[in-house]
Amino acid sequence: MPGPLRRQPLQWFALPPATVAGGDDLSVVVQRDAGGRVVSIRNAVAATNAAAAADPAWLLDLGNDAGKLRALDVEWDDAGATLDLGYRLEASDDLRGWQVLDPQVRLVQLRNREHELRSNRIEVATSLRYLRLVPLQRNGAPRLRGITGEMDDAVDNVDWQWQELQAEAGGNGKDGYLYRLQGRFPVQRLDVALPANSAMGWTVSSRDDDRAAADGEAPAWRVLARGWNTWSLGEAGGQQRSAPLEIPGSVADRQWRLQAEPGALPPSAPALRLGYRPGSVVFLAQGRAPYLLVAGSANVTEGPAALDPMLAALRERNGAQWQPAVASLGAGVQRAGDVAYRPAPAPRDWKNLVLWAVLVAGALVVAGFAVSLLRSTPSANV
């Protein structure tokens, strides 16, 4: 179970907005040290007076904390300023190709007498090293004092697991290649295995075709990324590849689709790689080991985490880095098999059945009285 987040001031640089207006490569000279850390940035061309007066973009270098960042906390020099600003959050691993993580981040500070509304926190889900915040307005932002990152150090202790899928027969790049997962995994990263010296853009979608829509039709595709650029470069006997794509949250859909961007169709279907981090289970050891962990029932839902208050108290007492003792899994065995995946039959509505039985019984009683009256009534003499 992850511990508390660590707050870390981040190194940031101001960028002229004209250099990132088109979302292309930086039109600045970036100096990095041997470890890839950005040490200075200067504009490659002289900026106009209008450009100099516009709000700057901000470049962040996460360094060794790349992959640990969970959120950004923006601090203004004027903490009492009234503002409502928009930014586009992007990420890169090489300062050349940029992925849009959030097309519109809102940073808000409002005051009304003694009341205050403040929203300066930006949630981030990426393993890429460099981030940049590009202003969506021309001006209006106060001077930036600093940006603090909320780091999750526990991610280093968790190995990413990957499911590599081959495309089903009959697909093509234009209409889409279809892939199917044999199970439900909490997918958080996407990657495409391309041949050397190739580059492709993709639209990736997913759906859970096991769950039909209300009208009985197959569910609609949900677009997870559009314009996702992937590449592979053979160099010096090795191979360099684009970084995996981070998707917000986790997706447990079983059917996936890759569609090539217009203008470039792949010669064959690539392999789709889906990355996830295995879940963790925390329990209180009672009785003698070994313990039995059962999973995979369609009729059991996750309950509230009753141990969270206890774990929080233990971390407060023993330090933020304290973690519970680790238990390892033994060999897995199948118990109920496919029967466990079948939902339990819907419970019978006994109330309605009893009501119908009473109505039918009442109707029979009335009919019996009617027949009895007809038989007992003497025939009229004419």
CORLINSUL-V189421 format. One record per backbone hydrogen bond with DSSP energy under -0.5 kcal/mol. CO is the residue of the C=O (numbers start at 1). NH is the residue of the N-H. E is the energy in kcal/mol with one decimal. If there is no record, write none. Layout:
# CORLINSUL-V189421
CO:NH:E ; CO:NH:E
This chain:
# CORLINSUL-V189421
6:151:-3.9 ; 8:149:-3.2 ; 11:61:-1.7 ; 13:59:-3.0 ; 15:57:-2.6 ; 16:19:-1.6 ; 17:20:-1.2 ; 17:21:-0.5 ; 20:23:-1.1 ; 27:44:-1.4 ; 28:30:-0.7 ; 29:31:-0.5 ; 29:42:-2.1 ; 30:32:-0.5 ; 31:39:-3.0 ; 31:40:-1.4 ; 33:36:-1.9 ; 37:33:-2.2 ; 40:31:-2.7 ; 42:29:-3.3 ; 48:52:-2.4 ; 49:53:-1.4 ; 50:54:-0.7 ; 51:54:-0.7 ; 57:15:-3.5 ; 58:133:-2.2 ; 59:13:-2.2 ; 60:62:-0.6 ; 60:131:-2.0 ; 61:11:-0.6 ; 62:65:-2.1 ; 63:66:-1.4 ; 65:68:-2.3 ; 65:69:-0.8 ; 68:152:-2.3 ; 70:124:-2.2 ; 71:150:-2.6 ; 72:74:-0.5 ; 72:122:-2.9 ; 73:148:-2.5 ; 75:145:-2.3 ; 75:146:-1.8 ; 77:79:-0.9 ; 78:81:-1.6 ; 81:83:-0.6 ; 83:109:-2.6 ; 85:107:-2.7 ; 86:136:-2.6 ; 86:137:-0.5 ; 87:89:-0.6 ; 87:105:-3.8 ; 88:90:-0.5 ; 88:134:-2.4 ; 89:101:-2.4 ; 89:102:-1.7 ; 90:132:-2.1 ; 91:99:-3.0 ; 92:130:-2.6 ; 95:26:-0.9 ; 99:91:-2.2 ; 99:101:-0.7 ; 102:89:-2.4 ; 105:87:-2.2 ; 105:107:-0.5 ; 106:108:-0.5 ; 107:85:-2.7 ; 108:119:-3.1 ; 109:83:-2.4 ; 110:117:-2.9 ; 112:115:-2.3 ; 115:112:-2.6 ; 116:118:-0.5 ; 117:110:-2.9 ; 119:108:-1.8 ; 120:74:-2.6 ; 122:72:-2.9 ; 126:67:-0.5 ; 129:62:-2.4 ; 130:92:-2.4 ; 131:60:-3.5 ; 132:90:-2.4 ; 132:134:-0.6 ; 133:58:-2.0 ; 133:135:-0.5 ; 134:88:-2.7 ; 138:55:-3.3 ; 143:77:-3.1 ; 146:75:-2.6 ; 147:10:-2.8 ; 148:73:-2.8 ; 149:8:-2.7 ; 149:151:-0.7 ; 150:70:-2.9 ; 150:71:-0.9 ; 151:6:-3.2 ; 151:153:-0.7 ; 152:155:-1.3 ; 153:156:-1.1 ; 154:157:-1.3 ; 155:158:-1.3 ; 157:159:-0.5 ; 159:278:-0.6 ; 161:276:-2.5 ; 162:164:-0.6 ; 163:165:-0.6 ; 163:274:-2.5 ; 165:272:-2.1 ; 168:171:-1.0 ; 172:176:-2.4 ; 173:260:-2.5 ; 176:172:-1.0 ; 177:258:-2.1 ; 178:168:-3.0 ; 179:256:-2.7 ; 181:183:-1.4 ; 183:185:-0.6 ; 185:187:-2.1 ; 186:277:-0.5 ; 187:251:-2.2 ; 188:247:-2.2 ; 189:275:-2.7 ; 190:245:-2.9 ; 191:273:-3.3 ; 192:194:-0.9 ; 193:271:-0.9 ; 198:232:-2.5 ; 200:230:-3.3 ; 201:261:-2.8 ; 202:228:-2.7 ; 203:259:-2.2 ; 204:224:-2.6 ; 204:225:-1.6 ; 205:257:-2.5 ; 206:222:-2.6 ; 207:209:-0.8 ; 207:255:-2.0 ; 208:211:-1.7 ; 210:212:-0.7 ; 213:216:-1.8 ; 217:213:-3.0 ; 221:223:-0.6 ; 222:206:-1.9 ; 225:204:-2.1 ; 227:229:-0.6 ; 228:202:-2.4 ; 230:200:-2.8 ; 231:242:-2.1 ; 232:197:-0.5 ; 232:198:-1.9 ; 233:235:-0.5 ; 233:240:-3.2 ; 235:238:-2.3 ; 238:235:-2.3 ; 240:233:-3.3 ; 245:190:-2.2 ; 251:187:-2.1 ; 254:181:-3.1 ; 255:207:-2.2 ; 256:179:-2.5 ; 257:205:-2.2 ; 258:177:-2.9 ; 259:203:-2.4 ; 261:264:-1.4 ; 271:193:-2.5 ; 271:273:-0.5 ; 272:165:-3.3 ; 272:274:-0.5 ; 273:191:-2.0 ; 273:275:-0.5 ; 274:163:-2.5 ; 275:188:-2.8 ; 275:189:-1.7 ; 276:161:-3.0 ; 276:278:-0.5 ; 283:285:-0.6 ; 284:286:-0.5 ; 291:293:-0.5 ; 292:294:-0.6 ; 297:300:-0.7 ; 304:306:-1.4 ; 305:308:-1.1 ; 307:311:-2.5 ; 308:312:-2.6 ; 309:313:-2.0 ; 310:314:-2.2 ; 311:315:-2.3 ; 312:316:-2.0 ; 313:317:-1.7 ; 314:318:-2.9 ; 315:319:-1.8 ; 319:322:-1.6 ; 336:339:-0.9 ; 337:340:-1.5 ; 338:341:-1.2 ; 339:342:-1.3 ; 340:298:-2.9 ; 348:350:-1.6 ; 349:353:-1.9 ; 350:354:-2.7 ; 351:355:-2.1 ; 352:356:-2.7 ; 353:357:-2.3 ; 354:358:-2.4 ; 355:359:-2.3 ; 356:360:-2.8 ; 357:361:-2.6 ; 358:362:-2.6 ; 359:363:-2.3 ; 360:364:-2.3 ; 361:365:-2.2 ; 362:366:-2.4 ; 363:367:-2.5 ; 364:368:-2.4 ; 365:369:-2.4 ; 366:370:-2.2 ; 367:371:-2.3 ; 368:372:-2.4 ; 369:373:-2.3 ; 370:374:-2.1 ; 371:375:-2.0 ; 372:376:-1.8 ; 373:377:-1.3
